[in-house]
């Protein structure tokens, strides 16, 4: 069964519009041999593993969306990856994180944050995979998949720092790959629960042996083609 089966025409049209936005960002950047990763790393000095780029992350004070780029898995063939978040003021008060039953402190107050998805990038600055992570990887508050899925619509970086094109691109990637992201989040929760059942004496959210909780390869052009085919059936 296709991920696009059952999606309403309006959702497919929104995904297609997001795909056109991604391609437009590529078109403009490629005119000067630039790419979305290079834009984020521009004027940031030496690129060090684990450091966040740009310095201080990218945050939209109106939408409360946030992202940063970094690298720590070079051996796995990627250049680095983007981590996408929504901070506390962008999360409806009725949506609560799961209780923290472990000994490790989670963010509180203004620091409360929800990780949405990560986007792996190859050496030339184009996306290859989407993936989710365990809580300890990003130091987030843990929200159930259904709640994170609701927050996906709130991710928008609507300003020009560090790059208008990169911000438009990262914002459009979420609606473009919405079906895959939703599936990954559900798989993330299932992976965590399975791990918890196998390791009942530990804190699953802090277990360093569980890092990547779900992952899928992506291709922008293929995604747009699939959306187009699904729309023709409507």
BELCOR-V317357 format. One record per residue. N is the residue number from 0. RES is the residue in one small letter. PHI is phi as a letter, one per 30 degrees, with the letter a starting at -180 (* if undefined). PSI is psi as a letter, one per 40 degrees, with the letter a starting at -180 (NA if undefined). BURIAL is I if it has 16 or more other C-alpha atoms within 10 Angstrom, else O. Layout:
n=N res=RES phi=PHI psi=PSI burial=BURIAL
n=N res=RES phi=PHI psi=PSI burial=BURIAL
//
This chain:
n=0 res=x phi=* psi=h burial=O
n=1 res=x phi=d psi=i burial=O
n=2 res=x phi=d psi=e burial=O
n=3 res=x phi=c psi=e burial=I
n=4 res=x phi=d psi=h burial=O
n=5 res=x phi=i psi=e burial=O
n=6 res=x phi=d psi=h burial=O
n=7 res=x phi=d psi=i burial=O
n=8 res=x phi=e psi=d burial=O
n=9 res=x phi=d psi=d burial=O
n=10 res=x phi=d psi=d burial=I
n=11 res=x phi=d psi=d burial=I
n=12 res=x phi=d psi=d burial=I
n=13 res=x phi=d psi=d burial=O
n=14 res=x phi=d psi=d burial=I
n=15 res=x phi=d psi=d burial=I
n=16 res=x phi=d psi=d burial=I
n=17 res=x phi=d psi=d burial=I
n=18 res=x phi=d psi=d burial=I
n=19 res=x phi=d psi=d burial=I
n=20 res=x phi=d psi=d burial=I
n=21 res=x phi=e psi=d burial=I
n=22 res=x phi=d psi=d burial=I
n=23 res=x phi=d psi=d burial=O
n=24 res=x phi=d psi=d burial=I
n=25 res=x phi=d psi=d burial=I
n=26 res=x phi=e psi=d burial=O
n=27 res=x phi=d psi=d burial=O
n=28 res=x phi=d psi=d burial=I
n=29 res=x phi=d psi=e burial=O
n=30 res=x phi=d psi=d burial=O
n=31 res=x phi=c psi=f burial=O
n=32 res=x phi=h psi=f burial=O
n=33 res=x phi=c psi=i burial=O
n=34 res=x phi=a psi=i burial=I
n=35 res=x phi=d psi=d burial=I
n=36 res=x phi=d psi=d burial=I
n=37 res=x phi=e psi=d burial=O
n=38 res=x phi=d psi=d burial=I
n=39 res=x phi=d psi=d burial=I
n=40 res=x phi=d psi=e burial=I
n=41 res=x phi=e psi=h burial=O
n=42 res=x phi=i psi=f burial=O
n=43 res=x phi=c psi=e burial=O
n=44 res=x phi=i psi=a burial=O
n=45 res=x phi=d psi=h burial=O
n=46 res=x phi=d psi=h burial=O
n=47 res=x phi=c psi=i burial=O
n=48 res=x phi=e psi=i burial=O
n=49 res=x phi=i psi=d burial=O
n=50 res=x phi=d psi=i burial=O
n=51 res=x phi=d psi=i burial=I
n=52 res=x phi=b psi=h burial=I
n=53 res=x phi=d psi=i burial=I
n=54 res=x phi=e psi=h burial=O
n=55 res=x phi=i psi=e burial=O
n=56 res=x phi=i psi=i burial=O
n=57 res=x phi=c psi=h burial=I
n=58 res=x phi=b psi=h burial=I
n=59 res=x phi=c psi=h burial=I
n=60 res=x phi=d psi=e burial=O
n=61 res=x phi=c psi=d burial=O
n=62 res=x phi=c psi=e burial=I
n=63 res=x phi=i psi=f burial=I
n=64 res=x phi=d psi=i burial=I
n=65 res=x phi=b psi=i burial=I
n=66 res=x phi=a psi=i burial=I
n=67 res=x phi=b psi=i burial=I
n=68 res=x phi=c psi=h burial=I
n=69 res=x phi=a psi=i burial=I
n=70 res=x phi=b psi=h burial=I
n=71 res=x phi=a psi=e burial=O
n=72 res=x phi=b psi=f burial=O
n=73 res=x phi=e psi=d burial=O
n=74 res=x phi=d psi=e burial=O
n=75 res=x phi=c psi=e burial=O
n=76 res=x phi=i psi=e burial=O
n=77 res=x phi=c psi=i burial=I
n=78 res=x phi=d psi=d burial=I
n=79 res=x phi=l psi=a burial=I
n=80 res=x phi=a psi=i burial=I
n=81 res=x phi=c psi=h burial=I
n=82 res=x phi=c psi=h burial=I
n=83 res=x phi=c psi=h burial=I
n=84 res=x phi=b psi=i burial=I
n=85 res=x phi=b psi=h burial=I
n=86 res=x phi=d psi=i burial=I
n=87 res=x phi=e psi=d burial=I
n=88 res=x phi=d psi=e burial=I
n=89 res=x phi=c psi=e burial=I
n=90 res=x phi=c psi=h burial=I
n=91 res=x phi=e psi=i burial=O
n=92 res=x phi=d psi=d burial=O
n=93 res=x phi=d psi=e burial=O
n=94 res=x phi=c psi=h burial=O
n=95 res=x phi=c psi=i burial=O
n=96 res=x phi=d psi=i burial=I
n=97 res=x phi=d psi=i burial=O
n=98 res=x phi=d psi=i burial=O
n=99 res=x phi=c psi=h burial=O
n=100 res=x phi=c psi=e burial=O
n=101 res=x phi=c psi=a burial=O
n=102 res=x phi=c psi=e burial=O
n=103 res=x phi=d psi=h burial=O
n=104 res=x phi=d psi=h burial=O
n=105 res=x phi=c psi=i burial=I
n=106 res=x phi=e psi=i burial=O
n=107 res=x phi=b psi=i burial=O
n=108 res=x phi=h psi=b burial=O
n=109 res=x phi=d psi=e burial=O
n=110 res=x phi=d psi=e burial=O
n=111 res=x phi=e psi=h burial=I
n=112 res=x phi=a psi=i burial=I
n=113 res=x phi=c psi=h burial=I
n=114 res=x phi=d psi=h burial=I
n=115 res=x phi=c psi=d burial=I
n=116 res=x phi=a psi=i burial=I
n=117 res=x phi=b psi=i burial=I
n=118 res=x phi=b psi=h burial=I
n=119 res=x phi=d psi=i burial=I
n=120 res=x phi=b psi=i burial=I
n=121 res=x phi=c psi=a burial=I
n=122 res=x phi=d psi=d burial=O
n=123 res=x phi=d psi=e burial=O
n=124 res=x phi=i psi=f burial=I
n=125 res=x phi=b psi=i burial=I
n=126 res=x phi=d psi=i burial=I
n=127 res=x phi=b psi=d burial=I
n=128 res=x phi=b psi=i burial=I
n=129 res=x phi=c psi=i burial=I
n=130 res=x phi=a psi=i burial=I
n=131 res=x phi=c psi=i burial=I
n=132 res=x phi=b psi=i burial=I
n=133 res=x phi=d psi=i burial=I
n=134 res=x phi=e psi=d burial=I
n=135 res=x phi=d psi=d burial=I
n=136 res=x phi=d psi=d burial=I
n=137 res=x phi=c psi=e burial=O
n=138 res=x phi=i psi=f burial=I
n=139 res=x phi=d psi=i burial=I
n=140 res=x phi=c psi=i burial=I
n=141 res=x phi=c psi=h burial=I
n=142 res=x phi=c psi=i burial=I
n=143 res=x phi=d psi=i burial=O
n=144 res=x phi=e psi=d burial=I
n=145 res=x phi=e psi=d burial=O
n=146 res=x phi=d psi=d burial=I
n=147 res=x phi=d psi=d burial=I
n=148 res=x phi=e psi=d burial=I
n=149 res=x phi=d psi=d burial=O
n=150 res=x phi=d psi=e burial=I
n=151 res=x phi=e psi=d burial=I
n=152 res=x phi=d psi=e burial=O
n=153 res=x phi=c psi=e burial=I
n=154 res=x phi=d psi=h burial=I
n=155 res=x phi=a psi=h burial=I
n=156 res=x phi=c psi=h burial=I
n=157 res=x phi=c psi=f burial=I
n=158 res=x phi=a psi=a burial=I
n=159 res=x phi=c psi=e burial=O
n=160 res=x phi=c psi=h burial=I
n=161 res=x phi=d psi=e burial=I
n=162 res=x phi=a psi=h burial=I
n=163 res=x phi=d psi=d burial=O
n=164 res=x phi=d psi=d burial=I
n=165 res=x phi=d psi=d burial=I
n=166 res=x phi=d psi=d burial=I
n=167 res=x phi=d psi=d burial=I
n=168 res=x phi=d psi=d burial=I
n=169 res=x phi=d psi=d burial=I
n=170 res=x phi=d psi=d burial=I
n=171 res=x phi=d psi=d burial=I
n=172 res=x phi=d psi=d burial=I
n=173 res=x phi=d psi=d burial=I
n=174 res=x phi=d psi=d burial=I
n=175 res=x phi=d psi=d burial=I
n=176 res=x phi=c psi=f burial=I
n=177 res=x phi=e psi=d burial=I
n=178 res=x phi=d psi=d burial=I
n=179 res=x phi=d psi=d burial=I
n=180 res=x phi=d psi=d burial=I
n=181 res=x phi=e psi=d burial=I
n=182 res=x phi=d psi=d burial=I
n=183 res=x phi=d psi=d burial=I
n=184 res=x phi=d psi=d burial=I
n=185 res=x phi=d psi=d burial=I
n=186 res=x phi=d psi=d burial=I
n=187 res=x phi=e psi=d burial=I
n=188 res=x phi=d psi=d burial=I
n=189 res=x phi=d psi=d burial=O
n=190 res=x phi=d psi=d burial=I
n=191 res=x phi=d psi=d burial=I
n=192 res=x phi=d psi=d burial=O
n=193 res=x phi=d psi=d burial=O
n=194 res=x phi=d psi=d burial=I
n=195 res=x phi=d psi=d burial=I
n=196 res=x phi=d psi=d burial=O
n=197 res=x phi=d psi=e burial=O
n=198 res=x phi=b psi=g burial=O
n=199 res=x phi=d psi=e burial=O
n=200 res=x phi=c psi=e burial=O
n=201 res=x phi=c psi=i burial=O
n=202 res=x phi=c psi=h burial=O
n=203 res=x phi=e psi=d burial=I
n=204 res=x phi=d psi=e burial=I
n=205 res=x phi=c psi=e burial=I
n=206 res=x phi=d psi=h burial=I
n=207 res=x phi=d psi=e burial=O
n=208 res=x phi=d psi=e burial=O
n=209 res=x phi=c psi=h burial=I
n=210 res=x phi=c psi=c burial=O
n=211 res=x phi=d psi=h burial=O
n=212 res=x phi=c psi=e burial=I
n=213 res=x phi=a psi=i burial=I
n=214 res=x phi=a psi=i burial=I
n=215 res=x phi=b psi=i burial=O
n=216 res=x phi=d psi=i burial=O
n=217 res=x phi=b psi=i burial=I
n=218 res=x phi=b psi=h burial=O
n=219 res=x phi=e psi=d burial=I
n=220 res=x phi=d psi=d burial=O
n=221 res=x phi=d psi=d burial=O
n=222 res=x phi=d psi=d burial=I
n=223 res=x phi=d psi=d burial=I
n=224 res=x phi=d psi=d burial=O
n=225 res=x phi=d psi=d burial=I
n=226 res=x phi=d psi=d burial=I
n=227 res=x phi=e psi=d burial=O
n=228 res=x phi=d psi=d burial=O
n=229 res=x phi=d psi=d burial=I
n=230 res=x phi=d psi=d burial=I
n=231 res=x phi=d psi=d burial=O
n=232 res=x phi=d psi=e burial=O
n=233 res=x phi=d psi=NA burial=O
//
